[in-house]
């Protein structure tokens, strides 16, 4: 196996593997600082932060070093390459580069959103010098809040790494951003009247290694060191981007993509990035309700759940074929399994259907050309199917019922008076049931609605179970390609609402506490299609349901 | 010393120096005919043997560059002619293009035959409107006469020349910056490798040559290798890496001389001879204090280094960056070096493309420091700071993509090293010079 040396540490390379010095060093835990380099973008080698000494091992074992420093991001590592990233020469070059970068940087960290997660701060602390020798006034450049609907540019903080420019040219393809002027007067800017409003625009904020590009949505809301991150999955489409949900004191402040080569890569779209505001909506259902003869009397979880369990059990005994449940594709695998298993246990004839799968247009792929036409190879896809777990719920339903009953069928059967009891799980915060469809359930004697927001059908419900959003629960989502990923609880549900898994855990009479990992093991043993979940812990990047899809998926990601 | 008979500039004073007819009457396109009768490899070999080194500044052997092209490349190969002459003090390309355009076109045609290119791009600095119009007319004449186009003179060789007016900056004269600019992009020099000979214009193998280099090619074909090698400086026997400096060279003399001019002389003439004999001496009866040997990015010769021969190796021996474009700018002894250096730094701060951090920030920092010194707020430590900043910039330490920042740092290093007492005196005592800074640069 070919071997290179980084700071005297051997790095093993796979045959045919092309790594640069930064990647090779990272493999053995050595950080080579870099600003302009990003693995998903083209290499420009312009920030000059990653300068290293590079040499070659000759056949006789002697090492010949290049006389000058070279950028690590641009220099390939081969058999026998020797990289020195900790010599005095390298350290001096880093100090010089950082001093240059800070010459015209305003050093307004106390009022900068990026402070705390800023590479200029981190590298200055690790590699920089503690003072500047500049005695002259700094350049002052105008802030540009017109740069996009969701993003703003603090021009004077910019270090001209051009990551954002390359992103709009290479990933989104929309090419709104550019560099104007020359030398130290350079600025990032847009063409007049052409702001960065593409659906991937928010990524430039993440790509910005300093506080130049900021999210208007997050601006001045929180200091980042107060935020706590939970690993989760964006529920807004079936791509299932891995994300971090950042919260403080039970309030979510932002979603950031978490790099996952098996899911979406390093980016996410703005629909997902900013599409979580319903979490804090005033309309959220905050308590359970049972309608009684006197009105909406009971609001206590224990009472509601006991009464509900009793009603379902009685109906199952009396008319076992008159029970139906609609499982939302926004439910986790665990929740679908609990509900489906419980109802089928009570009545083998209970009808289980898949909730409405919202589809909007067609899959939206990037990059696009300037006319908006997609071009190959595809680097990012926003899927038309707007739900996180169609695949997972389908697997559960197929296990319990064989063929999957569509929502429309349940609607028409309910309208025909076929059911006495229907358990509806909503969960799609962007609307899942129309007035028309809701009317079909008027004939149902006992209608149970488990949802997080009001919907057309809510007023007809005998039982309303206030559920939780994706950020409020643990579980598993399976994306379009069969990648099962864990979601983790980040915040508590508002008011007296409860995460769905807890509602179902208690309702179905399970003892102890809900634990997603343990339940995953049980599901893997029960449902052959979900056997891949057997480890319980799916890891940060998730687990693919089967290996053929695995290879297809990784091929897409690499392309 | 026998009077040198100019070759490249032989025709510039003739009444019809720009017409095809006039050029033909002086034996024009004879060399191209000869080249068409030769195999491309033989033409290349002739240029390699002549030892012709690029006149654009770096002095890279021209023929050797041509041999870097991939062998038997199936797709197109391009020639890009660098006529973005923007090194301060340099104006020889302009004279060649304005006064003898066919000499250049013939050189381009020969070079294209040698490198098997059917398309040449002539990148002309935007400010050179007259050069553009002259060349445009000359190219049209050639098309009409069947010297350009398809199947030239029945030889089966095709060649198109496209004139491109730059809209750019100093950096467009950098080889890969020029290519980017030709492609319609911002002229940010590319990272190398790949070098343009492997992947250049529109990602095709591309040779970039300077105007004067290609004019020399014409005469090498016409007069032969031995004629070319009869002039200039032979390689230093003690330095195996020195390929020597052969042939005639156009020297531009400007600054504080009585007669600013462009003269053609064999390589290796001294700065003193250029100033005293060809430039008519330093103006107003003064003495030279400092002389720029080849455009301001090459640094300075001090008064006692004026006998340095100006060949490719000469300026390097006295601490300059190189011969550069052989644009000699004279600074008289009444001028403050602080002003001279400030002017240099202002130029590079203005022209840095801004891609690499050290150059973008370093050039403007040096300008700011010198501005402060100039206005009387300097400190002695500033000189060491300037040296340190200059020392951490450029491709020689490895901190930038192109050579602009070396060129920006070199005058600072040279000036402070060679004129340090003057800088210290200025910082301690204040301004003593009388010549305003604006008069320093050649107006061309």
Interface residues (C-beta under 8 A of the other chain):
Chain A: X43 X44 X45 X46 X47 X48 X49 X51 X68 X69 X70 X71 X74 X92 X93 X96 X97 X100 X101 X103 X104 X133 X134 X135 X136 X139 X159 X160 X178 X179 X181 X182 X183 X184 X185 X186
Chain B: X169 X186 X188 X191 X349 X350 X351 X352 X353 X354 X355 X356 X357 X358 X360 X361 X362 X363 X364 X365 X368 X369 X371 X372 X385 X392 X395 X396 X397 X398 X399 X400 X401
